[in-house]
Amino acid sequence: MSTGQSGQPTTSAPETAIEVAEAVRRRDVSAREMVDRALERIEQTEERLNAFVHIDSALSRKLADDVDARIARGEEVGPFAGVLSRRVR
């Protein structure tokens, strides 16, 4: 069993958007870690699924780092801060 940034034990990775957002706000897991997990999963499946036109990994990581910094400073973040989103055009 691992521990999150808050020092509390974590038993499994959050899966739903709500679970991810809550875990990020509690600092059980970082937004960066969740983005890295999502990008890893996309990398594993994208060739087969062909679901994305463009993936901006660098921007996704920067935005996640920004969320983590705001949380560390005690700032309020939105209800889905730390949740990787897909933009549809």
C-alpha positions in Angstrom: 0.0 0.0 0.0 1.3 3.4 -0.9 0.6 6.8 0.7 -0.5 10.0 -1.0 0.9 13.5 -0.6 -1.4 13.9 2.4 0.3 11.0 4.1 -2.9 9.0 4.1 -2.8 5.4 2.7 -4.1 4.9 -0.7 -5.5 1.5 -1.6 -6.3 1.9 -5.3 -6.1 4.5 -8.0 -9.2 6.6 -8.4 -11.1 5.7 -11.6 -14.1 8.0 -12.2 -13.8 11.7 -12.8 -15.3 12.5 -9.5 -12.9 10.1 -7.7 -9.9 11.6 -9.4 -11.0 15.2 -8.6 -11.6 14.4 -5.0 -8.3 12.5 -4.6 -6.4 15.4 -6.2 -8.1 18.0 -3.9 -7.2 15.8 -0.9 -3.7 15.4 -2.2 -3.9 11.7 -2.1 -2.6 11.8 -5.7 -1.2 14.6 -7.8 -2.9 16.0 -10.9 0.4 15.3 -12.7 0.3 11.7 -11.6 -3.2 11.2 -12.9 -2.4 12.9 -16.2 0.7 10.7 -16.6 -1.4 7.6 -16.0 -4.0 8.8 -18.5 -1.3 9.6 -21.1 0.3 6.2 -20.6 -3.1 4.5 -21.1 -3.7 6.5 -24.3 -0.2 5.5 -25.5 -1.0 1.8 -24.9 -4.3 1.9 -26.7 -4.2 4.7 -29.3 -2.8 2.7 -32.2 -5.7 0.2 -31.9 -8.4 2.7 -31.0 -7.3 5.7 -33.1 -9.5 7.9 -30.8 -7.5 11.2 -30.9 -6.5 13.6 -33.6 -4.0 15.4 -31.5 -2.6 14.8 -28.0 -0.7 17.6 -26.3 1.1 15.8 -23.6 3.3 18.8 -22.7 0.3 21.1 -22.2 -1.6 18.5 -20.2 1.4 18.1 -17.9 1.8 21.8 -17.5 -1.8 22.3 -16.6 -1.6 19.5 -14.1 1.5 21.0 -12.5 -0.4 24.3 -12.3 -3.3 22.6 -10.5 -0.9 20.9 -8.1 0.8 24.2 -7.3 -2.5 25.9 -6.7 -3.6 23.1 -4.3 -0.2 23.3 -2.5 -0.8 27.0 -1.9 -4.2 26.3 -0.5 -6.1 27.9 -3.3 -9.5 26.8 -4.4 -9.6 24.8 -7.6 -12.6 23.9 -9.7 -14.7 20.8 -9.1 -12.9 18.8 -11.8 -9.4 20.2 -11.4 -6.9 17.4 -12.1 -9.2 15.5 -14.4 -7.8 15.1 -17.9 -10.4 16.2 -20.5 -10.8 15.7 -24.1 -11.7 18.5 -26.4 -14.0 17.7 -29.2 -14.1 19.9 -32.2 
